[in-house]
Amino acid sequence: MSSILLQNPQKGLRDRIVRINWILVLLLSLLATAGMTTLYSVAGGDWNPWALKHGIRYGVSLILLLGIGLVSIRFWMKISYPIYFFALAALAAVPLIGVTRLGAQRWLEFGGLQFQPSEVMKIGLVMALARYYHGLRTDQVSHIIYLIPPLIMIGAPVGLVFIQPDLGTGILLGSTGLAIVFVAGLSWRIGFLGAVGALLAGYAAYWFDILKPYQIERILTFMNPERDPLGKGYHLTQSKIAIGSGGVNGKGYLEGTQSQLKFLPELQTDFIFTIFGEEFGFVGALGLLFLYLFIILTAVGVALKAKSHFGRLVTIGVCATFSLYALINTGMVMGLAPVVGVPLPLVSYGGTVMVTIMAGFGLVMSAHIYYDK
Amino acid sequence: MNLNEQDPARQNSFTRRTFLFSAGITTLFGGVALRLAQLQLKEYDHYVELARENQFNRQVISPLRGEIVDRFGKVIATNKKNFRVLLIPERTADVDETLIALSKIIEISDDKRDRIKRQIRRRGVFTPIEIADNLDWETFSKINIEVPYLPGILPEEGRTRDYPLGNGTAFVVGYVGAPTDRDLKAEPTANARNLLRQPGFKVGREGLERRYDEELRGKAGEKLVKVNAHGRVIEELDEGLQKAKQGDRLALTIDSELQMAAMEALGDNSGSAVVMDVKTGEILVLASTPAFDPNNFNVGIDPVLWRDLNADPTKPLVNKPLSGVYPPGSTFKLISAIAAQKSGISPNFRVRCRGSIRFGKNTHRCWKRGGHGTMNMRDAIKNSCDVFFYEVAKQLDIDLLAETARDFGLGQVFEIGIPGQRKGIVPDRAWKKEYFANSPENQQWFAGETLSVIIGQGAVTSTPLQLAVMTARLASGRAVRPTLVRGVGERAVPILEAPLIGVDGDALNVVHDGMNAVVNELGGTARRARLENTETLLAGKTGTSQVASLQRDPKTGRILKNEELPWRLRDHALFVSFAPVDNPRYASVIVVEHGQSGSRAAAPIAKKVMDAVMEKDPALKKPYDPSVLAGLSSASSPSGEGS
């Protein structure tokens, strides 16, 4: 009789709740706890102004994740293209009616409510690409003609984000999109030629001033941080000092001299890994990296088991976004990647990115719950 | 629509690609982990050291500049509290933003901002830069309150140079200023350069401040402090503390009371006053008017004020006693009288003055149109008779006259510690030959020229200091040399008894007698200089030195009187004197630029100055011992403070 349940597993809310991947929830919660702990330290041992709010936001986002996860994956597939086009239209509207914050136009306002179209696009692009490849046969996937629509789907939002200008999000969107195209079955030959072409294009972009001066500045500073000790390079130099001086075991919780003595500004956002590395040392920081990897591999496991191609590709897309966030951020604070303003997901203070990431994992949860058998 | 996978090939491809994807992501995380290991394990020592340097800062403690005191220990130059604001560029997020925020409290002009940014480029981002100083308490408190919102701004209580007597001693001590790049380059050691880079550190720019800069500067200390990223000192550590040592105290021979009296006596005139002890050569007064206020200079002078000072025809920036050169005029007749006696002309040599004599083709006039009648040497000094000396000149060799002038101190620079002295000219045959080196036809000395030189006109020029030395040597008969510094730190500058000048005492007595008559005898040229505060008798000699040749009215051709000429063309007024007549102790020189007449413009000032000198008689009062002074300074002043 159990076969009856298996035939229509999506019908009962109780069954769906039973199927929730609690390991994923636990790992994400661990990460958010690490964030709260660190934010408590950044504030000099105070729940305010960040740690408590971070916890509340995580709680709300977790409800959002479960909500999305309990909705049928069919529904999400159906609204994939609408979400994508809504996000694209909103992105296009930003230069026209957007609000400028911190020198970049990234925000839209609807009746007092502000949101970043680029964040919606992070989910929208993943969904649209997954939806697209869901409808293709194997032989079609490797054909170059069928590569044109996804490239346009990726290129349009990336272009719009670049002109905002938001280099970090542009890189994130582009890389995530390409990751999905790759996993969906891009032919190796086209992939190789594309990579060579991209390198040449990047070279051309450098020579023809396509990047904004501050973007070039950031890349140059990244290559030689001592070049400008007062600019972004100063942050990188100080960040490396803080992490490096943490050593094996760290200086101890709330004892990070570089961080606590305010050698680093804005520690609660982009440079939070720095104080984590300083106070918890190599052991702690490596643990945090493993936590990220566990979450990613858990999600990859979901993708491998998922029965729908849409669900698999969405899961890989979310994994890609999530891992890119973590890799770019940690690489950035240690001088492996340019300082482009990418937060450390679920650890850095900031509501928007948390909602995006948790919504993405909501889709992963949805793909996990619905075997569609 | 069935969502279930119906294409096994597609699923297999996805699975393979997903493994590759996972492997790629894992590799990238591995790369990050390796970087983490590199920073925290391999390069740990390096970063720990950097973190320590971040936290602990070696700070230079600027030494207090040595004080300058007068002969009785009264302060002429000292250091006073100064509220200032520093900027540490390294600690700012953005220098411009910080300066804009600060400009809401204190004014920062575009010029100043440019200067600050230039300094940042030159000195690097770790060196604090002084943005403003001499702030009042209110402004200073405002900045202190706003400091959390002014990253990189450091309000500080420092010290600044202070000259309590203001312009009165400007030309004696000079002034200090911020070190320039050239000063930095001139320093041989990195430590010294580092000290010069300290905010608010000043170096001597002029006068004694410049000459004794090394001694006054002192020795820098060092302390270890714990700072946060804003450069705020959180904790000062006892370990490694090395106190700064204040610079040496400079004790001068100047009597600041008399100095100020002389400044007052000179008043609005453009002129000089020098008073010397004729036995020791100590300079008691070295006054120059008008004078600038050195307190305006140590904070960086206002460009408008600087321009005005430079453009002023009364030259307030020129140290006139040392750098002003004037024909000595009739004061030179004292030298002429000595030279005449040395050449064998008797003091009883008589000349009948009719107001002028002819010599060759030229007529040489006496200042008194009607003539003086019959004069001997003493009376010729008393009346300043030109004709008498013209007659002497006919028998006197110019080289002997020049040699005598040099013996008495003219034509040479005396090292008293103040740079920029002029030498003046004592003309003789050798001088003329050299002067006209390029035109041999002019090299010959003409006897007519001796007639000009003997009354202190022509090529002969001198500084007021040289005239003071001359007067002192005439008064004492000894080759005294002027000194301005009695002691540096604990080191007293020894005063050696000057050798006799090698002139017959009787010859000197004739001059003394004549100078006494100038002031104290009926008909003397400087009766106005008689002292009135004490019984002491003053002996003196007037001088009026011609600035321009005779000027005629362009319409009538009449020779213009001196007072009808524009100020800058009028004659200079001079008066040299010593007192007491019977036992000389003080010599004084007064020069009033364009004062027209020695007896009318200079002699009354000399009288005021010498009245003050004789009333106080500073040579009889016990001056402070420099070694005692040094002890006092280390006991009473808070060394190790500052910066």
Interface residues (C-beta under 8 A of the other chain):
Chain A: I73 R74 M77 R137 T138 V141 A179 F182 V183 A184 G185 P229 L230 Y234 Q238 K240 I241 A242 I243 G244 S245 G246 G247 V248 T257 Q258 L261 K262 F263 L264 P265 G277 G281 F282 A285 L286 L289 Y292 L293 I296 L297 V300 A303 L304 K307 S308 H309 F310 G311 R312 L313 I316 C319 A320 S323 A326 L327 T330 G331 M334 G335 L336 Y370 D372 K373
Chain B: M1 N2 L3 N4 E5 D7 A9 R10 Q11 S13 F14 T15 R17 T18 L20 F21 S22 I25 T26 L28 F29 G31 V32 A33 R35 L36 A37 L39 Q40 L41 E43 Y44 H46 Y47 V48 L50 A51 N54 Q55 P89 E90 T92 A93 D94 V95 V125 V227 N228 A229 H230 I234
